[in-house]
Amino acid sequence: MLGRGHAEHLIPMIARLPHQGRADRIAVSLGPGSFTGVRIGLAAARALALAWGADVIGYPTLALIAAMARNEAGDQPVTVVMTGGHGEWFLQNFDAFGEPDAPLASLRPQDASNTANATLVAGSQAEALCALRKKGHALPLLPDARQFPLLAEGVLVPEPAPLYGRPPDAKIPD
Amino acid sequence: MALILGIESSCDETAAALVTSEREILAQRIASQDDAHRPYGGVVPEIAARAHAERLAPLIQATLADAGRSLDDVDAIAATAGPGLIGGVMVGLVTGKALAMAGNKPLIAVNHLEGHALSPRLADPALQFPYALLLVSGGHCQILRVEGVGQYRRLATTIDDALGEAFDKTAKILGLGYPGGPKVEKLAATGDAKAVRLPRPLLGSSEPHFSFAGLKSAVLRAKESGDHRDQDIAASFQEAAIDCVIDRLKHSLPELEGATALVVAGGVAANQAMRGALEQFAETNGMPFTAPPLQLCTDNAAMIAWAGAERHADGQSDPLDFTARPRWPLDPNAEPARGAGVKA
């Protein structure tokens, strides 16, 4: 996991894979996460696809965490909660089949606590959310691209676009 | 002959171009984001970065298709690596790195300012080093002595606003909308340049630099006074700005000894009144004057590809972990100008 430095490390990391990572299908995380990080991943995937004549598919980061949680704790509903921007958390509830219950939301912690509906909670803010709700089972998981095969085909996005989860901060002047 | 793919994404234009070492632009595409930024009255970095991410890969594909080439035909990938809005720069640079890695081609991380500085050589094969360069855009305002590829001496810079920024702010004050430079020029053509008394900051000053903040404030006061017609304010502003540029060039003349030509580049080089004044100044001082065609003056990828071609011919390339640079002076040895901070 990198806090910063995706733009420097990502391509050299791929270059060190067998056959320089050459593939027919490239899966890329769509976010949400750091706006810049999401863009770097997607820009790299699209450029590699262009060079290799490969397909690009995207996957929502929270769906990957949900799949990782279900893999670890068994098939059951799971709430995924990750650090967002401006003190908010990205939250999404998934049902027992790994399908999202509702669209992704960026919420203040208290609103996130009220929106979370599963006993099993996964993600970077899982422990904080369980502490706030005073219940639940926390799995503090971070997204891991190696776990991609756990994802159901249904959550994959064939024409990937970033899931920023928040609009840009700019306000139209009066 | 080498074929270079250029990528530009440092401000609000997403651009790709294919240029040969023989100065032929095989194809180039520019996707402007003006519509996305107009409601905000200026470029919003996060909106720009999102738009670059969305548009760049299809734009490159279309540019290759326009030229009837594939990535296999390309000899090197040149991408802007700064200076500029870092979110957009990173999208372009990582795209360039991925194409270079996947295609086993050299990456050339181009300084956007070097793109502007060398663009006159793309348009004019006869232009020899050293030459005098006036670089005037929305982000920069400098006088440079261009000694060779990668060799620049910065003689003057702005201590506050860039010249293009002053045009855009004047446009905003006059309610002309964004981007405003060309609109100020158009309005100025119908006005009286002597009608409004405006200051010429640093005119005759012993330091070599530019300053436009005071001029912009005077434009605001002139507008708020309600005493002047907008076209007269625009014309008077444009004349004051040109007077400042010519005065500063005069100040730098001793340092420009031996220059083969005076060259203007950057978005403000599209201003015809400015070109006319520069041409006259050059003639008076016995220098040829040259300006790249308008499409090479504003931000574009052909100039990035060309800077890549010049560096490629010189055997240069950059590593895949090259860090994008929001600030990247062409002349790292230039003395910092008073107050210039980020624009040095």
Boltz contact constraints between the chains, C-beta under 6 A:
constraints:
  - contact:
      token1: [A, 7]
      token2: [B, 90]
      max_distance: 6.0
  - contact:
      token1: [A, 7]
      token2: [B, 94]
      max_distance: 6.0
  - contact:
      token1: [A, 7]
      token2: [B, 324]
      max_distance: 6.0
  - contact:
      token1: [A, 8]
      token2: [B, 321]
      max_distance: 6.0
  - contact:
      token1: [A, 8]
      token2: [B, 323]
      max_distance: 6.0
  - contact:
      token1: [A, 11]
      token2: [B, 97]
      max_distance: 6.0
  - contact:
      token1: [A, 11]
      token2: [B, 98]
      max_distance: 6.0
  - contact:
      token1: [A, 11]
      token2: [B, 101]
      max_distance: 6.0
  - contact:
      token1: [A, 11]
      token2: [B, 320]
      max_distance: 6.0
  - contact:
      token1: [A, 12]
      token2: [B, 320]
      max_distance: 6.0
  - contact:
      token1: [A, 12]
      token2: [B, 321]
      max_distance: 6.0
  - contact:
      token1: [A, 15]
      token2: [B, 101]
      max_distance: 6.0
  - contact:
      token1: [A, 36]
      token2: [B, 87]
      max_distance: 6.0
  - contact:
      token1: [A, 39]
      token2: [B, 53]
      max_distance: 6.0
  - contact:
      token1: [A, 39]
      token2: [B, 91]
      max_distance: 6.0
  - contact:
      token1: [A, 40]
      token2: [B, 94]
      max_distance: 6.0
  - contact:
      token1: [A, 43]
      token2: [B, 53]
      max_distance: 6.0
  - contact:
      token1: [A, 43]
      token2: [B, 91]
      max_distance: 6.0
  - contact:
      token1: [A, 43]
      token2: [B, 94]
      max_distance: 6.0
  - contact:
      token1: [A, 43]
      token2: [B, 95]
      max_distance: 6.0
  - contact:
      token1: [A, 44]
      token2: [B, 94]
      max_distance: 6.0
  - contact:
      token1: [A, 44]
      token2: [B, 98]
      max_distance: 6.0
  - contact:
      token1: [A, 46]
      token2: [B, 57]
      max_distance: 6.0
  - contact:
      token1: [A, 47]
      token2: [B, 95]
      max_distance: 6.0
  - contact:
      token1: [A, 47]
      token2: [B, 98]
      max_distance: 6.0
  - contact:
      token1: [A, 47]
      token2: [B, 99]
      max_distance: 6.0
  - contact:
      token1: [A, 48]
      token2: [B, 98]
      max_distance: 6.0
  - contact:
      token1: [A, 48]
      token2: [B, 102]
      max_distance: 6.0
  - contact:
      token1: [A, 50]
      token2: [B, 57]
      max_distance: 6.0
  - contact:
      token1: [A, 50]
      token2: [B, 61]
      max_distance: 6.0
  - contact:
      token1: [A, 51]
      token2: [B, 71]
      max_distance: 6.0
  - contact:
      token1: [A, 51]
      token2: [B, 99]
      max_distance: 6.0
  - contact:
      token1: [A, 51]
      token2: [B, 102]
      max_distance: 6.0
  - contact:
      token1: [A, 51]
      token2: [B, 103]
      max_distance: 6.0
  - contact:
      token1: [A, 52]
      token2: [B, 102]
      max_distance: 6.0
  - contact:
      token1: [A, 168]
      token2: [B, 46]
      max_distance: 6.0
  - contact:
      token1: [A, 168]
      token2: [B, 47]
      max_distance: 6.0
  - contact:
      token1: [A, 170]
      token2: [B, 40]
      max_distance: 6.0
  - contact:
      token1: [A, 170]
      token2: [B, 44]
      max_distance: 6.0
  - contact:
      token1: [A, 172]
      token2: [B, 39]
      max_distance: 6.0
  - contact:
      token1: [A, 173]
      token2: [B, 41]
      max_distance: 6.0
